[in-house]
Amino acid sequence: MLHRVTSILELASFPRYQRSRHLVGHIYCRNMTIRIAPAVRKVIQLTDAEDHLCTLLDEFTRHLQENKNITTACRINGGWVRDKLLGMDSNDIDICLADMMGVTFAQGFVAFLSEQKGLHVHRIAKIESNPDQSKHLETARTTLLGIDLDFVNLRSEEYAEDSRIPTEVKFGTPLEDALRRDLTINALFYNVHTRSVEDFTEKGLDDLQNGIIRTPLPPRETFLDDPLRVIRCIRFASRFGFDIESDLQKAAQFEIIQDSLAQKISRERVGEEIDKMMKGQDPLRSLRIIDDLKLYKSIYHIPPQITSIASSTPKPQELSLRAATILHNLLSSTSEDSMSLHPTLRSYVLQEPGCKARLFLAASLYSYHGITYSDPKGKEQTLVKCAIQDGLKLGRQNHYLDGIPALYSASELLNGVSLGQDRLKMPSERVAIALLLRQEIVHNINTGSHWASSLVFSLVCELVSASGQEEAAECVQRYNALTRRVEELGLDQAVDANLILNGKTIARAMDERPGPWMKAMLSRVLEWQLGHPDGTQDDCLAWLKEEKNAGRIDLEELKAAATGNKRVNPDKEASSKKVKR
């Protein structure tokens, strides 16, 4: 019998073998996992464009044999074959060639299509080999029939012990090419001449059917050749909901493999894989596997010279997983109970592009939250930012580098937020709540921050330290109540509203030249505007003049405060001068 776990905290604290995961290809109950085999097709069903492409490739290879005495064969490999067998569309085709370089073949192919078939093909782009980006041979790239094509030769590779870059790359057989790949499910070929799937590892089709992540060669050998494959295994296991084979799990935990992860792979490549995991269907599964395989420190790497001067040691890694699990369950639950997230908060995170990935990456860094160090210039930095910037080499794309530190700053500001707090009552409830949500760390389009995502992440941080179900439910209800009040007061739109008066208009109304003093005035205008949602510009100007005439706006005091000078009483100044004389 299947059970639904309703407690967010109960879910987050499950032992590894009992965790409820809600993954593609699995049904989860409290004490056991029942895997549902994916629907793998027996044959690949080609689209009209794919069928036409295969026909043209076959015709051209026969043309080479008959007219130029060149023998080659075309096979589509990798992700396209895997995805087509799983019934998924793919518009990116890699064509492997037997005993022929990709650029040479592509140039002849394009000429053949133009001269004999009257087909227009996009110009060929020659992609030079770039080992740091896993491009070990030059590749020819073009587009035909709306399909993106890469041409490269079948190859075999040899590696040095201290590098993931091959020391020797040469023409290989289909078997050699298949064995050098990361996973058996990625080592399948589709022969365009026989129109059949070829499984040279003799494991790929079975592993695809059974949902198994396995390396073609012994995993220790595969990972030492290229440690990045460890992370790719995690990504594909998460993407498809597949299980990682036991020998692979053991090999990934070898000290020599984990050391190689830090020494042989550029941090940019690690960051790219993590980015794909966070943007994938189930980022939580990726983080759980990282935790299970004890890869957290190797992936979320902090340089030793930083950890040695940090304000404290990182928190237990389990807290990062706990934060991600709580986030997952807040976003996954659609029930209406005391632990359910307000629909407005949930829908924003799920619908706003990149927001979910950013929150999951932020949650995965919880172990570094609150820990700081001084950089060479003496400026205080956070380990969270260091992990993003140096450990993963992720910049501002998807607002990782700027948005995640802002999320943590917002969580500190919002911690314990409740409608009953004095800070949400003065000068009025509407103004106080609006000013809180308009804080730059809470809501700022330039960093990808939105008041809804800031509330969700702050809630996650509070739930991480919640001591039990009752405290957790109270916490969720506080954030939901605030969200309801935001909507009731119409503040979900007010957070983005422009000021009703600009600086020049205010200066004219005050009969003063613009200057630093206006910053305080703009703040007062904003408060008036938030407190008078139906007010007009004329209403605001009338209020300003009334405040000035009543003496409630002291321009001299504002000017002195803006320049950092204390206002001097003229009588005291005169008395002081007399004494000096």
N, C-alpha and C positions, 0 to 999 in steps of 0.2 A: 504494500500500500504506500502511495506517495503522500508525503507530508509537506505542507507549506510552512516555512519558518517565518513568523511575522515579526520577530524581534530583530531590529537592526543590530543591536549589541550582541545578541546570541549568534547571529550570522557571522559577525566580524570576529568572534572569538572561537569559532569552530576549530578543532584540530584539523591538520592538513587533509587527513583522509576522510573527513566528514563534511568538508566545506560544501555549501550549496552554491552552484556555479551558473546555472541557467545558460548553458552554452549551446551553440549550434551542434547538432549531432549527439546531444546527451539529454537524458532525463535524470534529474537529481532528486534523491530523497535523503532523509536524514542520515541513514547509516550505510547507504550503498549507492553506487553509480551504475546506471544501466545505459550502455552506449547503443545508439541507433546507427547502424551502418549507413553511410551516405549512398545516395542513389547514383551509382556509377554506370554510365552507358557502356554497352558492349562495343559499339562502333561510334566513330565521330561523325556527327551530322554537320556537313559543311553548308555555309551560306552560299548564295549564288556567286558572290564575289570571291570567296575562298575557293570554290570549285573551279572558277575561271582561272584564278591564280595558279592552282596546282596544274591545270592543263597547260598553261603557258610555260611553266617551269619544266614540265616533262618534254614539251615540244622543243624547248631551247637546248636541253641536255642532249636530245637526239640529234639536233642540228649541229652541236659541237662534235659529236662522235662521227657523224656522216661527212661533215664538211671540213673539219679541222683536226680530226683524229684525236680529240681530247675526250677522255672518259671521266665523268664525274657523276655524282648522284646528289639529289636534294632531299634533305630531311628537315621537317619542322621540329623544333625541340623545346623542351622546358615548359614554362608556365602555360603557353597556349594549349599544349596537348593535355596537361593536367586539368585546366579549366574547362576545356571542351568536353572531356570525359565526365566532368561533374555537372555538365549542363549549363555552364556559365559562358557568357560571351567574352571574347577577347579581340581587341583590334590591333594587337601588337604581336607580330610574328617574327621569330628568329629562325633563319634558314641556315643550316649547317651543310657544308659542302665537302665532299670526299676528294681529297688530294688536289684542292684548288683554292686559291686565296679569294676572300670575299669581294675585294675591290675589283679584281680582274673579272670575276664572274659577273658582278653587277654591271660593270661597264659594257660587257658583251651582251648581256640580257637586255639592257635599255636600248642598245643599238638594234638588236634583233626585233624588239617590239616596235620601234619607230619605223624601221625599213620594211619589215615584212608583215606587220600587223596594223600599222597605222595608229598605234596607241601612244598617247602622250604620257610620259612619266616625269615626275618631279626630278630635278637634278640630283645627282648622287652626292651625298655628303660623306667625306672620308673622315672617320673618327679615329684619330691616332691612338695607339696603345697608351693606356694610362693606368699602370698597376695600382696606384693609390686608390683609384676608383673601380677596381676589379675589371679593368679593360686590359687584358694581357696581350691581345692581338688587335691589329687595326681592323676596323669594321666599316662596311659600306652601308649607308643608310639612305633610304628613299621612301616614297609613297606611291603606291599603285592600287587602283580600284578602291581608293579610300582606306587602304590598309597600310599601316606603318610597317616597313620591312627593314630588318637588319640581316646582312649577309656576312658569314664568317666561316672559316674552315673547321672541320673536325680536328681535335688536337689532344695531345697528351702533355702533361706537365710534371716537372720535378721541382722540388722546393729545397731551400737551405733550411737549416735548423732554426735560424734566428730571424726568419723573414717569411711573410705571407705572400711575397712576390716570387713567382716561379723563376728558377735559375735557368731553366730550359723549357722552351715551348716548341713542339714540332707537330707535323702532321700525324694524326692518330686515326685509329679505327673507330667505328661507332661504339664498340665496347669500351675502348680506352677513354673516349670522350664521356661516356655515361658514368664510368667509375670515378672520374675526377670531379663529378658534380656534388653538390651539397647533400641532396636528399634523393632517395629512390623515386619519390613521386615527381621530382623535377628532372629525372633522367630518362623520361620516356621520349620516344621519337614518333613522328608521323611521316611515313615514307610517301612522298607525293607521287611516286611512280606506281606503287602497288596499292595505294590508298589504304594502308593498314598501319596499325599501331605496333611499334617495335619496343620490346622491353628487354634490353640487353643485360640488365642486372638480374633479371628473372624474379624481381621482388616488387618492382614499382606498381604493377597493376594490383597485386594482392594487397600491398600496403595502402593503396588508394581505396580499395574496397573495404578494408578492415580498419581504416582510419589510424594508420601507424606512421609515426615520424621516425625514419631510419636512414642512416648513411649508407651509401653503396659499398664503401670499404669499412673496415673496423673504425669505429668512431674516434678512437685515440689518434689514429693515423690521419684521418680526415681533418680533425681539429688542429693537430699540430701543423699540418700543411697550411691551413687557413683558419685561425681561431674565430674569425667573424662568423663562420658557419654555426658556431654554438648559438649565437644570437639569432641567426636566421631560422634555426630549428625552433626556437621559442616563438618567433613571429608566426611561422606557418602552423605550429601546433595551436596557437591562439586563434589564428584566422579561420581555420577549418574545424576547430574543436577536436583535433586528433590527439591521440595519446603518444607520448614519447617512449620509445623502446628502452628497456631497462639498461642495456649496456651503454646506450647513449647517455642516459641519466648519470650513470656512474662515471663515464669518461669526462663529462662536463664538470665534474666536481674534483677532478685531479688537480693537484696544486700546480703542476707544470702547465696544464691547460689554462687555468685561471691567471697564472703569471703571464702566459703568452697573450692573453686578452689585453693586458695592460701594456705589454712591450711591443707587440708586433702589429697592432691595429691602430690606425689613426683615430683619434677621438671623434673626428667628423663622421667617420663611417659608423661608429657606435651610435652617435646622435641620430644619424639618418634612420637606422633601424628602430631606435626607440620612438622616433617621431612617427614612423609607420605603425608601430604597435599602438601608440596612443590614439591614432586616427582610425584604427581598425575597429572591427565589430565588437571585440571583447577585450579592452585593455586590462581589465582586472585579471583575466586568465594569464596574460603575459606576465603581470607582476607576481602572480602566485608561482608561476614556474620559475621566474628569476629567484624568488625567495626559496623555493624548494631545492633549487640547484646551487644555492649559496653563492649566487653571482652578483649580489647587490653591490658590494664594494668594488668589484671589478668593472661593473657597468657605470654606476654612479660614483665615478672615481674623483676623490679629492687628493691633490698632490700632497705628499708627506710634509713638505715644507709649510703647507697651510695648516694641516691638522696639528702640527707641533706647536703652533702659536694661537690656535683657536681658543675661544673663551671657555669651552668645555668640550667633552667628548660627545660624539653623536648619540642620540637616543637609540634604543633598541630598534633594529630594522623592522621588527614585527609591528611597530606602531605605524610605519608607512603603509604596510599591507592592511592594517586595520583601517586606516583613513581611506584607502582606496576601496575597501570592501563596503564601508559605510556609504561612501559616495555612490558606488554601484547600486546598492539596495535602495537608497533614496530615489535614484533616477529610474529604477526598474519597477518599483511598486506602483500599481495603479488603483489599489484598494483605498477605501476611505476609513481610516482608523487613526488612532492617536499618534502613530508613527509614520503617517503618510505625509509627503512633502506637498506644499501648496502647489496646485497645478500651474500657476503662473511661473513659479521658480523652476519647476521641472521642465516645462515646455520651452522656456528660454534656453536653458542649457542644451537641450536636445536639438533645438531647431537652429540656433545660432552657429554658423559654420566655425569650426575650430574651438568652440568653447568647451565642449566635453573633453577633447584631447588635452586642452590646457589645464583643466581642473584635475584630470587624472595624473598628469605629469606633476602638478603641484602636490597632489596627495602622496605620490610616490617619493617625494622629497621631505616628507614630514619629519623624518629622523634628523634632519639638519636644521629644523625650525628653531629659531631663537639663538643660534650659535653664530658668533661674530669673530672677526679677526681684523687686524690693522694691515692695510696694504703698504707697499714701500713708501708711499707719500704720507702715511699716517692716517689715512682715511678709513673709517670703519666700513667693513664689507660683511656680507652674510655668506654662510656656507651654502645656503640655498642658491644664491646667485652664482657662487663659484662652481657648484655642481653643474649648473646649466651652461655657464660660459666656458669653463675649462674642462670639466669632466665629459660633457656631451657636445661641446662646441656648437650649441644651438644659439642662434642670435635672436633677432626680433621677429623672425618669421613665426606666424601664428601667435605673436605676442608672448613667446615663451620667456625671453630674457627680461622684458620690461613688465609683462603682465603678471607673471607668477610672484615676483617679489611684492608687487602691489597687492595681490591676493592675501599674502601673509600679513602685510601691514594693515590691510582692511580688517582681517580677522582679529587683530589685536584691538583695533578701535571698536569693533562691533561686539567683542566678547561680552557675554552676559546681557546683551541688549534686550530690553523689555519695555512694553508700553507703560508700565508703572514707574519707570525711572524718571527722576526729575529732569534729566538731560533731554527727555522727549516731551517736556511740558512747557518749557520756557523758551522764548516769550509767549508762545502758544504751541499747541500740539502740532498743528499743521506746519508752522515755520520750523520748529525744532526737528521734526522728522525730515523735512525737505532739505534742511541744511546739512543734516547728517548724511543723507544719500548723495548730496552734491559734493561731498568731500572728494578731492581729486583721487585719493587712493581707493575710494569706493566706486566711483563712476567717472570714467575718463575714456572717451572714444580713442584717444591717442595711444593708450596702452591696452586696448581691448577690454578694459574694465567696465562692467555694467553692474548696477546696484543689485540686480537679481543674482548674478553669478557670485558677487561678493558675499551676499547673504548665504547662499548655498555653501560656499567654502568655509565661511565662518562657522556655520552650523556643523559642518563635518569636523572642524577642529575642536569644537566644544564636545561633540559626541565621542571623540577619541578618548577623552578623559572622563566621560560619564561613568559613574560607579554602578549603575544598574538600570533596569528597565524603566522604573518610575522616574528617575532623573532624566533619562533620555527622552521619554515621552514629554515631560515638562519642557525640555529644551526645544524639541521640534514644534510644540504648540506655541512657544514664545515667538519663534521666527515666522510661523504661519500667521499668528495674530498680527504681527507687524506688517506682513505682506498684505493681509486683508485691509488693514487700516490705510496703507499706502494707496490701495485702489479706491477705497471709499472716499478718500480725500482728493482723489484725482492727481496724486503726486507721481504716478508712473509716467506721466507726460511732463510734469513740471521740472523733473530733474534735468531735462534737456533744454528748457526754455531759455531764450536769450533775455538779457536785461531789458526792461521796458523803456529805460532811458539810457542814452550813451553818455560818455564823459563830457562831451562838448555841451550837450543840452543841460547837464547838471551844472557845469561851470557858468553858463549863461544865467541859469536860474539863481545861482548864488552870487552873481555879479562879481566873479573872481576869475583870474587866469587859471587854466588847467595846471595841475602840479601833483606831486606825490600825495597831497592831502585827499585827493579824490578817491584813493583806494578805500578809505574808511567810508566815504560817502556812498560808493558803489555797493558796499556791503549793506548799508542801511536801506538803500533803494531795493536791493534784493529781498531783504526781510519784509519790507512793505509789500512788495510785489507778491511774495509767497503768502502773505497774510491776507491779501486782497485779490483773489484769483480772477475776479470780474472787473478789476480796476483798469482804467484807461491811462494813457500818457498824461492827459490833462489832470486827471485825479491825482496822479503821482506828483506832478509839478505843483499843484495846489497844496498838497501835503508838505512838500519840501519847503515852500515859502512860509507856510504856517509854522513849521518847526523852527525855521530861522527867526521869524518875527517873535516867537514865544521864547527865544533864547535856549531852545533845546538843541540847537546846532551851533556850536561855537567854532567858527572857522579858524580863529587864531590858535585855539587849542589843538585842532586837527592838524594845522600846519606844523606846530611845534612837535607834535607826536610823530609826524611823518618824517621830520628831519632829525629826530632823536634828541631834541632839545627840550628842556623843561620850560614851561611858560613862566616868565618873571613878572611879578606884580609891579606895575610902574611906580607905586608909592614906595615899595621896598627898595627899588632900584635907585630912586632919588635919594632916599635916606642913606643908602650905602655910599653914594657918591659924596654926600656931605661929610660923612665920617672920614672918608679918604682924604678930603681936602684938609 
